[in-house]
Amino acid sequence: MDAIKFSLALVLLFSNSNFMDILKFENLLGKHVSTAKDFTGCDFNGNNIQGKNFTMNIYTNDELINKYFYGMKYNFITILTDDQEIIQSITIHFHELINREFYDTFNKDYGKPDHIQVVENRRTVSESFGKGFFQHLKKSTFDLREGTFEENPLYIIWKRKHFQIKAFLRQQNMSEITFSISAD
């Protein structure tokens, strides 16, 4: 009975407000996807896409409930599981670029990143325009080099003993943070 009350209290606590900032998503890695609901307050059931060796469970944020992670509002979470529904990775999606405040606060909990990768030598390989409707396709190649947060990185990577965190900062004013089980 106490476990049920505790689970309900977690759902109520984490379903509304900035308390999402304290969640450690790495604690879900390697566990069954059913544990995600109690941990996050999000229901992932029925929102999945089946693949050959994975299931992708998606939670889309209800606009009436703001969810935050380190002070940034996110709009959905993606969980990838193996064929036994064991969580392999969790991605938090943001509709804005990770800012300096997020980065500094995140580093207090997870330490200095192992890699900050910045794009250089971008080259356009091909470019085409669609007919009949607006479509602009552009294929580019580029090199990555180690850099700093101030250089607008594409990737920031933290490697820890049992998990990895990878931040992907898109130029389209979007970011995502992925927690995944380490391959080591």
C-alpha positions as CSV (number, residue, x, y, z in Angstrom):
1,M,0.0,0.0,0.0
2,D,2.8,2.4,0.8
3,A,4.5,1.8,-2.6
4,I,1.2,2.8,-4.3
5,K,1.0,6.0,-2.3
6,F,4.7,6.7,-3.1
7,S,4.2,6.1,-6.8
8,L,1.1,8.4,-6.9
9,A,3.0,11.1,-5.0
10,L,5.8,10.9,-7.6
11,V,3.4,11.2,-10.5
12,L,1.7,14.2,-8.9
13,L,5.0,15.9,-8.0
14,F,6.7,15.4,-11.4
15,S,3.6,16.1,-13.5
16,N,3.6,19.8,-13.1
17,S,6.4,22.3,-12.5
18,N,10.1,22.6,-12.6
19,F,10.6,19.5,-10.4
20,M,11.4,17.7,-13.6
21,D,14.9,19.3,-13.3
22,I,15.9,16.8,-10.6
23,L,15.1,13.7,-12.7
24,K,18.1,11.5,-13.5
25,F,17.1,9.9,-16.7
26,E,20.1,7.6,-16.6
27,N,18.4,5.8,-13.7
28,L,15.9,4.4,-16.2
29,L,18.5,2.9,-18.6
30,G,18.5,-0.9,-18.5
31,K,15.0,-1.1,-16.8
32,H,11.7,-2.1,-18.2
33,V,9.8,0.6,-20.0
34,S,6.9,0.3,-17.5
35,T,9.1,2.0,-14.9
36,A,9.2,5.2,-17.0
37,K,5.6,6.2,-16.1
38,D,6.2,6.2,-12.4
39,F,9.5,8.0,-12.8
40,T,8.4,10.7,-15.2
41,G,4.7,11.0,-14.7
42,C,4.3,10.4,-18.5
43,D,2.3,7.5,-20.0
44,F,4.2,5.9,-22.8
45,N,1.7,3.1,-23.4
46,G,0.0,3.0,-26.9
47,N,2.5,5.6,-28.4
48,N,5.0,3.2,-29.8
49,I,6.5,2.3,-33.1
50,Q,7.8,-1.2,-33.6
51,G,11.1,-1.9,-35.4
52,K,13.0,-5.1,-36.1
53,N,15.0,-5.0,-32.8
54,F,13.6,-2.0,-31.0
55,T,10.4,-0.2,-29.9
56,M,10.3,3.5,-29.8
57,N,7.9,4.9,-27.2
58,I,6.9,8.5,-27.5
59,Y,5.4,10.8,-25.0
60,T,4.0,14.1,-26.4
61,N,3.6,16.9,-23.9
62,D,0.1,18.1,-23.1
63,E,0.2,21.9,-23.6
64,L,-1.6,22.4,-20.3
65,I,1.3,20.8,-18.3
66,N,4.7,22.4,-18.7
67,K,7.6,19.9,-18.3
68,Y,11.1,21.2,-17.7
69,F,14.5,19.7,-17.6
70,Y,17.3,21.9,-16.2
71,G,15.0,25.0,-16.7
72,M,14.2,24.3,-20.4
73,K,10.7,23.4,-21.5
74,Y,10.6,20.2,-23.5
75,N,7.8,19.0,-25.9
76,F,8.3,15.3,-26.0
77,I,10.4,12.3,-24.9
78,T,11.5,9.4,-27.0
79,I,12.4,6.1,-25.3
80,L,14.1,3.3,-27.4
81,T,13.8,-0.2,-26.0
82,D,15.1,-3.6,-27.1
83,D,12.7,-6.5,-28.0
84,Q,12.2,-7.2,-24.3
85,E,11.1,-3.6,-23.7
86,I,14.3,-2.8,-21.7
87,I,15.2,0.9,-22.1
88,Q,18.3,1.4,-24.2
89,S,18.1,5.2,-24.6
90,I,15.9,8.2,-23.6
91,T,15.9,11.5,-25.6
92,I,14.4,14.7,-24.4
93,H,13.5,17.1,-27.2
94,F,13.5,20.9,-26.9
95,H,12.1,23.6,-29.2
96,E,15.1,25.9,-28.5
97,L,18.9,25.6,-28.5
98,I,20.6,24.6,-25.3
99,N,21.7,27.9,-23.7
100,R,24.6,28.7,-21.4
101,E,22.6,28.5,-18.2
102,F,21.4,25.0,-19.1
103,Y,25.0,24.0,-20.0
104,D,26.5,25.3,-16.8
105,T,23.9,23.8,-14.5
106,F,24.0,20.4,-16.4
107,N,27.8,20.4,-16.0
108,K,27.5,20.8,-12.2
109,D,25.7,17.5,-12.1
110,Y,27.5,15.6,-14.8
111,G,30.9,17.2,-15.0
112,K,32.8,18.6,-17.9
113,P,31.9,17.0,-21.2
114,D,34.4,14.7,-22.9
115,H,33.8,16.2,-26.3
116,I,32.5,19.4,-27.7
117,Q,32.3,19.0,-31.5
118,V,32.1,22.0,-33.8
119,V,31.3,22.1,-37.5
120,E,34.0,23.4,-39.9
121,N,34.7,23.2,-43.6
122,R,31.0,22.8,-44.6
123,R,30.7,22.0,-48.3
124,T,27.5,21.7,-50.4
125,V,27.6,18.4,-52.3
126,S,24.3,18.8,-54.2
127,E,21.3,21.1,-54.2
128,S,17.9,20.8,-55.9
129,F,14.6,22.5,-56.0
130,G,11.2,20.7,-56.3
131,K,8.7,21.3,-59.0
132,G,5.1,22.2,-58.4
133,F,5.6,22.8,-54.7
134,F,8.3,24.4,-52.6
135,Q,11.0,22.0,-51.8
136,H,14.7,22.8,-51.3
137,L,17.0,19.9,-50.8
138,K,20.6,20.4,-49.9
139,K,23.2,17.8,-49.2
140,S,26.3,19.0,-47.4
141,T,29.4,17.4,-45.9
142,F,31.5,18.9,-43.1
143,D,34.3,18.1,-40.7
144,L,34.0,18.1,-36.9
145,R,36.7,19.4,-34.6
146,E,37.0,19.8,-30.8
147,G,35.8,23.2,-29.7
148,T,34.0,25.2,-27.0
149,F,30.4,25.9,-26.1
150,E,30.8,29.5,-27.3
151,E,31.5,28.2,-30.9
152,N,27.9,26.9,-31.3
153,P,28.7,23.1,-31.2
154,L,26.8,20.5,-33.1
155,Y,27.4,17.8,-30.4
156,I,28.4,17.8,-26.8
157,I,29.2,14.4,-25.3
158,W,29.6,13.2,-21.7
159,K,30.9,9.6,-21.3
160,R,30.3,8.0,-18.0
161,K,31.0,4.5,-16.7
162,H,27.7,2.9,-17.5
163,F,26.0,5.5,-19.7
164,Q,26.6,8.3,-22.2
165,I,24.9,11.6,-22.7
166,K,24.8,13.3,-26.1
167,A,23.5,16.7,-26.7
168,F,22.6,17.5,-30.4
169,L,22.2,21.3,-31.1
170,R,20.5,21.8,-34.4
171,Q,20.7,25.0,-36.4
172,Q,16.9,25.1,-36.7
173,N,16.6,26.3,-33.1
174,M,16.0,22.8,-31.7
175,S,18.1,20.6,-29.3
176,E,17.9,17.2,-27.8
177,I,19.7,15.4,-25.0
178,T,20.0,11.6,-25.3
179,F,20.9,9.3,-22.3
180,S,22.0,5.9,-23.6
181,I,23.6,2.7,-22.3
182,S,27.4,2.7,-22.9
183,A,28.6,0.3,-25.5
184,D,31.7,-0.4,-23.4
